[in-house]
Amino acid sequence: MADELRARITSGQLQPGQRMPTQARLADEFGVERGAVRQALRILQSEHLLTNVSKGAPATVAPDLARALTGPGAPPQPTMVALAPRIAAAFASPHVEIDALCLTSVSLTLAIGEPLRQIHAGQLKPAKVDVRVLLPSRDISLAFPTSVDVPADDADDADEQLRLRWLAQRNAQGQVLRHNLQALRATHGIDVRISFRALPFTPPVKLYLLNSAEALFAYYTLARREVEIDHQQLEMYDAPGIQSMLFAFEQGAGLRDTTFVEQSHVWFNALWETISSELVLTS
């Protein structure tokens, strides 16, 4: 019940400041006792998503919902929901620094659309933007995406088709990201630097480091799905990155968060400076 109500709040179905249905109505809707309703509401209150949770009047969706969803202690959210507002907030800094480790950079490319819109509208004007992106090398055998239930004689060909499909996505998303950021130099005089390097392995996680102040971390969770390539249906294991749940850690929000942010930077820099190699966004 808490998961369903949380989804209604984070999706905008329930708006900041809006009164929740009464506990009696929620009990009827979910087919549970009032005690279970109160427990679910208290969970959401502990996450700062609800206020005024009591046995009397209906609870209220938190007025400052943005902070509840993105501030310290916020519950994890899908990358597509959580990343864009955090990227936009990072672009409010005079010097924007973003480090990303991911499979294709599609989530980052989409998330950067909002701060770019705000820059073009005159609402944001950073002086400098530095972006570093670590992506898997084109020369490795990917752990995923990978084919499923393909006869042994055809497995290599199927995996190569999936690798080429992934490579085209990696290159296209990286080129769009680079073009959109570099355009800021010509249109707004912003000092932009964007660099890519190649990893010799398939990353099982994705990581975004923002202005040395935040770390956003998610697992790539594999799922079985079907894809069409050259009019042929292929079953594969893949990880839909935009749906990966992002966990947020903030510098200064306690020892655990601060240590995670700092060690994430150490880990990223070590990969960047040691085993990564030059990456060219072509096939």
C-alpha positions in Angstrom: 0.0 0.0 0.0 2.8 2.4 0.8 4.5 1.6 -2.5 1.3 2.3 -4.4 0.6 5.6 -2.6 4.3 6.6 -3.0 4.0 6.0 -6.8 0.9 8.2 -6.9 2.7 11.0 -5.2 6.0 10.8 -7.2 4.1 10.5 -10.5 2.1 13.7 -9.8 -1.3 11.9 -9.5 -1.3 13.3 -6.0 -0.1 16.9 -5.9 1.9 18.8 -3.2 -0.4 20.2 -0.6 -3.3 17.9 -1.7 -5.3 16.2 1.0 -5.2 12.4 0.9 -8.4 10.3 0.8 -9.7 9.5 4.3 -8.3 6.4 6.1 -11.7 4.8 5.8 -11.7 5.3 2.0 -8.1 3.9 1.7 -9.1 0.9 3.8 -12.0 0.2 1.5 -9.9 0.7 -1.7 -7.1 -1.6 -0.6 -9.2 -4.1 1.4 -7.2 -3.7 4.6 -7.8 -2.7 8.2 -7.4 0.8 9.4 -4.3 -0.1 11.3 -2.6 -1.1 8.1 -3.6 2.2 6.5 -2.1 4.1 9.4 1.1 2.1 9.1 1.4 2.8 5.4 0.8 6.6 6.0 3.4 6.7 8.7 5.9 5.1 6.4 5.3 7.9 3.9 5.4 10.5 6.6 8.9 9.1 7.7 10.0 9.7 4.1 8.7 13.3 4.3 6.1 12.7 1.6 3.1 13.2 3.9 2.3 15.6 6.7 -0.5 15.7 9.3 -0.8 11.9 9.6 -3.1 11.3 12.6 -6.2 9.4 13.5 -8.3 12.5 12.7 -8.2 14.5 9.5 -6.8 13.1 6.3 -3.1 13.4 5.7 -1.7 15.9 3.3 0.9 15.5 0.6 4.0 17.4 1.6 4.1 21.0 0.3 7.9 20.8 -0.3 7.7 17.6 -2.3 10.7 18.4 -4.4 13.0 18.3 -1.4 11.4 15.2 0.0 12.0 13.4 -3.3 15.6 14.6 -3.9 17.0 15.7 -0.6 19.0 13.6 1.9 17.2 10.4 3.0 14.9 10.5 -0.1 13.6 7.1 -1.2 15.1 5.7 -4.4 13.3 6.5 -7.6 13.6 5.4 -11.2 16.4 7.1 -13.1 13.9 8.7 -15.5 12.2 10.4 -12.5 15.2 11.2 -10.3 18.0 12.2 -12.5 16.7 15.2 -14.4 15.9 17.4 -11.4 19.3 16.6 -9.8 21.1 17.4 -13.1 19.1 20.7 -13.3 20.0 21.6 -9.8 23.7 20.9 -10.5 23.6 23.3 -13.5 22.7 26.1 -11.1 26.3 26.1 -10.0 28.8 28.5 -11.8 31.1 25.5 -12.4 29.2 22.3 -13.3 31.0 19.0 -12.9 29.4 15.8 -13.9 31.0 12.4 -14.0 29.0 9.4 -15.3 29.6 5.7 -15.6 26.9 3.9 -17.6 26.1 1.5 -20.4 24.9 4.0 -23.1 24.5 7.5 -21.6 20.8 7.6 -22.7 19.6 8.6 -19.3 22.2 11.4 -19.0 21.4 12.7 -22.5 17.6 12.8 -21.6 18.2 14.3 -18.2 20.4 17.2 -19.5 17.6 18.3 -21.7 15.9 20.3 -18.9 18.9 22.4 -17.8 19.6 23.1 -21.5 16.1 24.4 -21.9 16.6 26.6 -18.8 19.9 27.9 -20.2 18.3 28.8 -23.5 15.4 30.5 -21.6 17.9 32.6 -19.7 17.0 30.9 -16.3 20.5 29.3 -15.8 23.9 30.6 -16.9 26.8 28.5 -15.6 30.3 29.8 -16.6 31.9 26.4 -17.1 30.7 22.8 -17.7 33.0 19.8 -17.4 31.5 16.3 -18.2 33.4 13.0 -18.1 31.7 9.8 -19.2 32.9 6.2 -18.9 31.3 3.7 -21.3 32.1 0.1 -22.2 34.6 -0.4 -25.0 33.5 -1.5 -28.4 36.2 -4.2 -28.3 34.9 -6.3 -25.4 32.4 -9.1 -25.3 29.5 -7.6 -23.4 28.1 -9.4 -20.4 24.7 -7.9 -21.4 22.8 -7.5 -23.6 23.2 -11.1 -24.5 21.0 -13.6 -26.3 18.8 -16.3 -24.6 17.8 -19.7 -25.9 19.7 -19.4 -29.1 21.1 -22.7 -30.6 24.8 -22.9 -30.0 25.6 -22.6 -33.7 23.8 -19.3 -33.9 24.7 -17.8 -30.5 27.8 -16.0 -31.7 25.9 -14.3 -34.5 23.0 -13.4 -32.3 25.3 -11.9 -29.7 27.2 -9.9 -32.4 23.9 -8.5 -33.6 23.0 -7.4 -30.1 26.5 -5.9 -29.6 26.2 -3.9 -32.8 22.8 -2.7 -31.8 24.2 -1.6 -28.4 27.2 0.0 -30.0 25.0 2.1 -32.3 23.0 3.3 -29.3 26.1 4.1 -27.3 27.6 6.1 -30.2 24.4 7.9 -31.1 23.6 8.9 -27.5 27.2 10.0 -26.9 27.2 12.1 -30.0 23.9 13.8 -29.1 25.1 14.5 -25.6 28.4 16.0 -26.9 26.7 18.1 -29.6 24.1 19.5 -27.2 26.7 20.5 -24.6 29.2 21.9 -27.1 26.5 24.0 -28.6 26.4 26.0 -25.4 29.8 27.4 -26.2 28.6 29.0 -29.5 25.1 30.0 -28.3 25.9 31.2 -24.7 29.6 31.6 -24.4 29.8 28.8 -21.8 33.2 27.0 -21.4 32.3 23.4 -22.1 34.5 20.3 -22.0 33.1 16.8 -22.5 35.3 13.7 -22.5 34.6 10.0 -23.1 36.7 7.0 -22.1 36.2 3.3 -22.7 36.0 0.6 -20.0 37.3 -2.9 -20.5 34.2 -4.4 -18.8 30.4 -4.2 -18.8 29.5 -2.1 -15.8 26.9 -3.8 -13.5 26.0 -0.5 -12.0 25.5 3.1 -13.1 26.9 6.1 -11.2 26.5 9.9 -11.6 28.7 12.3 -9.6 27.4 15.9 -9.5 29.6 18.9 -8.5 31.6 16.8 -6.0 28.5 17.0 -3.8 26.2 14.2 -4.8 26.5 10.6 -5.9 23.6 8.9 -7.6 23.9 5.1 -7.8 21.8 2.4 -9.4 22.1 -1.3 -10.2 21.5 -2.5 -13.7 18.9 -5.2 -13.2 18.7 -7.8 -16.0 15.3 -8.7 -17.5 14.4 -11.0 -20.3 12.8 -9.3 -23.3 12.3 -9.6 -27.0 13.8 -7.3 -29.7 13.5 -7.2 -33.5 16.8 -6.9 -35.5 16.7 -7.1 -39.3 13.1 -8.5 -39.2 14.3 -11.3 -36.8 12.9 -11.7 -33.2 15.6 -12.2 -30.6 15.2 -13.1 -26.9 17.8 -11.4 -24.8 18.8 -10.4 -21.3 19.1 -6.7 -21.0 19.0 -3.9 -18.4 16.6 -1.0 -19.0 18.7 1.7 -17.5 16.1 4.4 -17.4 14.1 2.3 -15.0 17.0 1.5 -12.7 16.3 2.8 -9.2 18.6 5.6 -8.2 19.9 5.9 -4.7 21.0 9.4 -3.7 24.0 10.2 -1.4 24.8 13.8 -0.5 28.1 15.3 0.8 27.5 16.5 4.4 24.4 14.5 5.0 26.0 12.3 7.6 29.2 10.1 7.6 27.7 7.3 5.5 26.6 9.7 2.7 29.8 11.8 2.8 32.0 8.7 2.7 30.1 7.2 -0.2 30.4 10.4 -2.2 34.1 10.7 -1.6 34.9 7.0 -2.3 32.8 7.1 -5.5 35.0 9.9 -6.7 38.1 7.9 -5.8 36.7 4.9 -7.7 35.7 6.9 -10.8 39.0 8.7 -11.0 40.9 5.5 -10.6 39.1 3.9 -13.5 39.5 7.1 -15.6 43.3 7.3 -15.0 44.2 3.6 -15.1 42.4 0.9 -17.1 40.2 3.0 -19.3 41.2 3.9 -22.8 40.5 6.4 -25.6 36.9 6.2 -26.8 35.8 7.2 -30.3 32.1 7.6 -30.9 32.0 5.8 -34.2 31.2 2.3 -35.3 
